[in-house]
Amino acid sequence: MIFDLCKKIPDNSVNRVLINQIIRSVTSIAGNIAEGSGAATKKDFINYLNNARKSAIETDNWRVFIFKTNQIKSSSKEMLKAKSEEIIKILTTIIKNSKK
């Protein structure tokens, strides 16, 4: 969904920075989850998921900047906001449950 959003954003110097940042942070989420799934210890697993959660929060931050600086359909705004919040909640829950 983020990649589709990035394709719709007009090409200018500000948007290039925002697109670069959001793509880096969103791919970091998946990368950290993948690395965490192969972690040797519970502590490492939790650390990778914490990093994924931080990247999800960062991605949400860039999403807000993109919507504030560009005119994009409101349905996309709400859907991406909801998905972002959902991902953060899921990661938070997994982290909490893993600490038990």
N, CA and C atoms as a LAMMPS dump frame, in Angstrom:
ITEM: TIMESTEP
0
ITEM: NUMBER OF ATOMS
300
ITEM: BOX BOUNDS ff ff ff
-5.0000000000000000e+02 5.0000000000000000e+02
-5.0000000000000000e+02 5.0000000000000000e+02
-5.0000000000000000e+02 5.0000000000000000e+02
ITEM: ATOMS id mol type element x y z
1 1 1 N 0.817 -1.2 0
2 1 2 C 0 0 0
3 1 3 C 0.858 1.26 0
4 2 1 N 1.946 1.241 0.755
5 2 2 C 2.825 2.405 0.792
6 2 3 C 3.451 2.624 -0.576
7 3 1 N 3.84 1.526 -1.244
8 3 2 C 4.465 1.669 -2.552
9 3 3 C 3.483 2.258 -3.559
10 4 1 N 2.217 1.845 -3.48
11 4 2 C 1.193 2.415 -4.358
12 4 3 C 1.008 3.899 -4.074
13 5 1 N 1.02 4.264 -2.809
14 5 2 C 0.91 5.669 -2.422
15 5 3 C 2.057 6.471 -3.019
16 6 1 N 3.261 5.95 -2.911
17 6 2 C 4.444 6.669 -3.399
18 6 3 C 4.38 6.919 -4.9
19 7 1 N 3.777 5.998 -5.639
20 7 2 C 3.648 6.162 -7.091
21 7 3 C 2.71 7.312 -7.454
22 8 1 N 1.792 7.651 -6.557
23 8 2 C 0.799 8.698 -6.823
24 8 3 C 1.285 10.098 -6.445
25 9 1 N 2.399 10.174 -5.755
26 9 2 C 2.883 11.456 -5.247
27 9 3 C 3.64 12.191 -6.347
28 10 1 N 3.339 13.476 -6.549
29 10 2 C 4.05 14.257 -7.568
30 10 3 C 5.559 14.292 -7.301
31 11 1 N 6.32 14.277 -8.382
32 11 2 C 7.778 14.283 -8.265
33 11 3 C 8.299 15.705 -8.068
34 12 1 N 8.83 15.969 -6.878
35 12 2 C 9.529 17.226 -6.602
36 12 3 C 10.552 16.955 -5.504
37 13 1 N 11.38 17.925 -5.203
38 13 2 C 12.49 17.691 -4.269
39 13 3 C 12.017 17.296 -2.864
40 14 1 N 10.967 17.913 -2.38
41 14 2 C 10.456 17.577 -1.045
42 14 3 C 9.878 16.166 -1.041
43 15 1 N 9.073 15.86 -2.024
44 15 2 C 8.45 14.537 -2.073
45 15 3 C 9.471 13.42 -2.256
46 16 1 N 10.542 13.68 -2.997
47 16 2 C 11.58 12.655 -3.157
48 16 3 C 12.176 12.272 -1.797
49 17 1 N 12.393 13.262 -0.942
50 17 2 C 12.92 12.993 0.405
51 17 3 C 11.911 12.173 1.206
52 18 1 N 10.652 12.589 1.175
53 18 2 C 9.614 11.882 1.931
54 18 3 C 9.44 10.447 1.444
55 19 1 N 9.431 10.27 0.125
56 19 2 C 9.278 8.929 -0.444
57 19 3 C 10.454 8.044 -0.032
58 20 1 N 11.652 8.577 -0.139
59 20 2 C 12.841 7.816 0.247
60 20 3 C 12.758 7.384 1.714
61 21 1 N 12.374 8.29 2.571
62 21 2 C 12.306 7.989 4.005
63 21 3 C 11.229 6.951 4.324
64 22 1 N 10.051 7.1 3.726
65 22 2 C 8.972 6.158 4.057
66 22 3 C 9.269 4.769 3.502
67 23 1 N 9.906 4.695 2.338
68 23 2 C 10.257 3.384 1.787
69 23 3 C 11.322 2.714 2.654
70 24 1 N 12.286 3.488 3.128
71 24 2 C 13.311 2.917 4.015
72 24 3 C 12.684 2.389 5.312
73 25 1 N 11.786 3.175 5.894
74 25 2 C 11.215 2.75 7.176
75 25 3 C 10.251 1.578 7.012
76 26 1 N 9.465 1.576 5.947
77 26 2 C 8.497 0.479 5.772
78 26 3 C 9.215 -0.831 5.445
79 27 1 N 10.292 -0.774 4.671
80 27 2 C 11.025 -2.005 4.384
81 27 3 C 11.801 -2.482 5.608
82 28 1 N 12.138 -1.569 6.488
83 28 2 C 12.809 -1.934 7.735
84 28 3 C 11.884 -2.753 8.642
85 29 1 N 10.594 -2.47 8.586
86 29 2 C 9.63 -3.247 9.384
87 29 3 C 9.726 -4.718 8.99
88 30 1 N 9.575 -4.984 7.703
89 30 2 C 9.605 -6.365 7.213
90 30 3 C 10.956 -7.019 7.47
91 31 1 N 12.025 -6.26 7.263
92 31 2 C 13.363 -6.806 7.481
93 31 3 C 13.597 -7.219 8.92
94 32 1 N 13.168 -6.39 9.846
95 32 2 C 13.355 -6.711 11.264
96 32 3 C 12.489 -7.885 11.704
97 33 1 N 11.289 -7.975 11.169
98 33 2 C 10.433 -9.125 11.49
99 33 3 C 11.07 -10.409 10.958
100 34 1 N 11.588 -10.358 9.736
101 34 2 C 12.231 -11.534 9.144
102 34 3 C 13.459 -11.947 9.951
103 35 1 N 14.29 -10.985 10.309
104 35 2 C 15.474 -11.301 11.116
105 35 3 C 15.071 -11.842 12.481
106 36 1 N 14.043 -11.253 13.06
107 36 2 C 13.575 -11.705 14.365
108 36 3 C 13.067 -13.129 14.343
109 37 1 N 12.445 -13.515 13.238
110 37 2 C 11.918 -14.882 13.155
111 37 3 C 13.038 -15.917 13.155
112 38 1 N 14.234 -15.479 12.801
113 38 2 C 15.371 -16.391 12.83
114 38 3 C 16.285 -16.181 14.025
115 39 1 N 15.83 -15.402 14.979
116 39 2 C 16.658 -15.09 16.15
117 39 3 C 16.96 -16.345 16.962
118 40 1 N 18.157 -16.358 17.522
119 40 2 C 18.594 -17.519 18.3
120 40 3 C 18.022 -17.524 19.714
121 41 1 N 17.701 -16.342 20.226
122 41 2 C 17.185 -16.267 21.595
123 41 3 C 15.906 -15.437 21.635
124 42 1 N 15.182 -15.609 22.711
125 42 2 C 13.96 -14.829 22.922
126 42 3 C 14.293 -13.337 23.001
127 43 1 N 15.398 -13.02 23.674
128 43 2 C 15.816 -11.625 23.818
129 43 3 C 16.088 -11 22.448
130 44 1 N 16.792 -11.722 21.581
131 44 2 C 17.048 -11.215 20.228
132 44 3 C 15.743 -11.028 19.459
133 45 1 N 14.847 -12.007 19.577
134 45 2 C 13.55 -11.923 18.907
135 45 3 C 12.818 -10.649 19.32
136 46 1 N 12.777 -10.393 20.612
137 46 2 C 12.091 -9.204 21.129
138 46 3 C 12.781 -7.933 20.645
139 47 1 N 14.103 -7.932 20.623
140 47 2 C 14.833 -6.756 20.132
141 47 3 C 14.503 -6.457 18.675
142 48 1 N 14.47 -7.487 17.836
143 48 2 C 14.126 -7.279 16.429
144 48 3 C 12.7 -6.759 16.283
145 49 1 N 11.787 -7.306 17.077
146 49 2 C 10.411 -6.821 16.996
147 49 3 C 10.273 -5.4 17.525
148 50 1 N 11.051 -5.054 18.534
149 50 2 C 11.064 -3.662 18.995
150 50 3 C 11.551 -2.733 17.892
151 51 1 N 12.575 -3.162 17.161
152 51 2 C 13.061 -2.354 16.04
153 51 3 C 12.003 -2.238 14.949
154 52 1 N 11.29 -3.324 14.69
155 52 2 C 10.211 -3.288 13.699
156 52 3 C 9.115 -2.322 14.139
157 53 1 N 8.791 -2.343 15.425
158 53 2 C 7.766 -1.433 15.96
159 53 3 C 8.206 0.02 15.819
160 54 1 N 9.474 0.296 16.124
161 54 2 C 9.987 1.664 15.972
162 54 3 C 9.923 2.107 14.514
163 55 1 N 10.239 1.198 13.603
164 55 2 C 10.152 1.523 12.18
165 55 3 C 8.707 1.754 11.752
166 56 1 N 7.774 1.022 12.349
167 56 2 C 6.352 1.229 12.047
168 56 3 C 5.9 2.608 12.516
169 57 1 N 6.379 3.018 13.673
170 57 2 C 6.048 4.354 14.181
171 57 3 C 6.665 5.418 13.281
172 58 1 N 7.898 5.187 12.853
173 58 2 C 8.552 6.129 11.938
174 58 3 C 7.795 6.207 10.61
175 59 1 N 7.374 5.06 10.097
176 59 2 C 6.613 5.028 8.845
177 59 3 C 5.335 5.841 8.979
178 60 1 N 4.669 5.705 10.109
179 60 2 C 3.447 6.474 10.336
180 60 3 C 3.739 7.972 10.351
181 61 1 N 4.859 8.343 10.914
182 61 2 C 5.267 9.744 10.924
183 61 3 C 5.443 10.275 9.496
184 62 1 N 6.135 9.511 8.639
185 62 2 C 6.334 9.941 7.251
186 62 3 C 5 9.967 6.501
187 63 1 N 4.103 9.028 6.83
188 63 2 C 2.771 9.024 6.206
189 63 3 C 2.066 10.341 6.481
190 64 1 N 2.139 10.806 7.716
191 64 2 C 1.502 12.075 8.095
192 64 3 C 2.106 13.228 7.298
193 65 1 N 3.425 13.265 7.209
194 65 2 C 4.08 14.328 6.436
195 65 3 C 3.641 14.313 4.98
196 66 1 N 3.572 13.114 4.402
197 66 2 C 3.175 13.005 2.993
198 66 3 C 1.764 13.525 2.789
199 67 1 N 0.852 13.162 3.661
200 67 2 C -0.523 13.625 3.506
201 67 3 C -0.661 15.116 3.774
202 68 1 N 0.169 15.663 4.644
203 68 2 C 0.1 17.103 4.913
204 68 3 C 0.647 17.932 3.759
205 69 1 N 1.562 17.365 2.994
206 69 2 C 2.191 18.134 1.917
207 69 3 C 1.648 17.8 0.529
208 70 1 N 0.701 16.881 0.436
209 70 2 C 0.141 16.474 -0.853
210 70 3 C -1.363 16.275 -0.738
211 71 1 N -2.041 16.479 -1.854
212 71 2 C -3.481 16.241 -1.879
213 71 3 C -3.725 14.809 -2.344
214 72 1 N -4.18 13.992 -1.42
215 72 2 C -4.438 12.588 -1.707
216 72 3 C -5.831 12.261 -1.187
217 73 1 N -6.541 11.379 -1.914
218 73 2 C -7.915 11.03 -1.545
219 73 3 C -8.037 10.647 -0.076
220 74 1 N -9.11 11.106 0.547
221 74 2 C -9.301 10.851 1.977
222 74 3 C -9.467 9.365 2.298
223 75 1 N -10.015 8.573 1.375
224 75 2 C -10.167 7.136 1.64
225 75 3 C -8.795 6.483 1.811
226 76 1 N -7.838 6.92 1.03
227 76 2 C -6.469 6.405 1.177
228 76 3 C -5.887 6.821 2.514
229 77 1 N -6.155 8.035 2.905
230 77 2 C -5.634 8.542 4.178
231 77 3 C -6.127 7.695 5.339
232 78 1 N -7.415 7.486 5.391
233 78 2 C -8.011 6.747 6.506
234 78 3 C -7.581 5.285 6.515
235 79 1 N -7.526 4.679 5.333
236 79 2 C -7.141 3.279 5.249
237 79 3 C -5.691 3.096 5.704
238 80 1 N -4.79 3.95 5.24
239 80 2 C -3.385 3.836 5.635
240 80 3 C -3.183 4.145 7.114
241 81 1 N -3.938 5.09 7.627
242 81 2 C -3.857 5.4 9.056
243 81 3 C -4.282 4.186 9.877
244 82 1 N -5.393 3.57 9.483
245 82 2 C -5.898 2.397 10.204
246 82 3 C -4.915 1.229 10.127
247 83 1 N -4.353 0.99 8.95
248 83 2 C -3.386 -0.1 8.784
249 83 3 C -2.137 0.152 9.618
250 84 1 N -1.686 1.383 9.627
251 84 2 C -0.502 1.751 10.402
252 84 3 C -0.731 1.498 11.887
253 85 1 N -1.863 1.954 12.383
254 85 2 C -2.203 1.743 13.797
255 85 3 C -2.314 0.254 14.114
256 86 1 N -2.888 -0.504 13.184
257 86 2 C -3.055 -1.946 13.381
258 86 3 C -1.698 -2.65 13.469
259 87 1 N -0.782 -2.301 12.586
260 87 2 C 0.55 -2.919 12.591
261 87 3 C 1.274 -2.621 13.898
262 88 1 N 1.199 -1.378 14.342
263 88 2 C 1.851 -0.995 15.603
264 88 3 C 1.245 -1.775 16.775
265 89 1 N -0.076 -1.905 16.799
266 89 2 C -0.742 -2.652 17.873
267 89 3 C -0.361 -4.129 17.849
268 90 1 N -0.312 -4.714 16.664
269 90 2 C 0.048 -6.132 16.543
270 90 3 C 1.464 -6.363 17.054
271 91 1 N 2.393 -5.522 16.615
272 91 2 C 3.779 -5.675 17.068
273 91 3 C 3.889 -5.478 18.579
274 92 1 N 3.174 -4.496 19.104
275 92 2 C 3.189 -4.245 20.549
276 92 3 C 2.681 -5.464 21.312
277 93 1 N 1.607 -6.067 20.832
278 93 2 C 1.033 -7.251 21.474
279 93 3 C 1.997 -8.433 21.42
280 94 1 N 2.611 -8.654 20.269
281 94 2 C 3.569 -9.76 20.148
282 94 3 C 4.735 -9.561 21.112
283 95 1 N 5.228 -8.338 21.192
284 95 2 C 6.349 -8.037 22.097
285 95 3 C 5.947 -8.302 23.547
286 96 1 N 4.782 -7.787 23.945
287 96 2 C 4.315 -7.991 25.326
288 96 3 C 4.148 -9.467 25.642
289 97 1 N 3.516 -10.214 24.729
290 97 2 C 3.289 -11.642 24.957
291 97 3 C 4.596 -12.437 24.971
292 98 1 N 5.573 -11.983 24.223
293 98 2 C 6.866 -12.677 24.17
294 98 3 C 7.669 -12.494 25.445
295 99 1 N 7.369 -11.446 26.184
296 99 2 C 8.093 -11.174 27.43
297 99 3 C 7.586 -12.022 28.59
298 100 1 N 6.466 -12.7 28.404
299 100 2 C 5.872 -13.51 29.485
300 100 3 C 6.64 -14.797 29.689
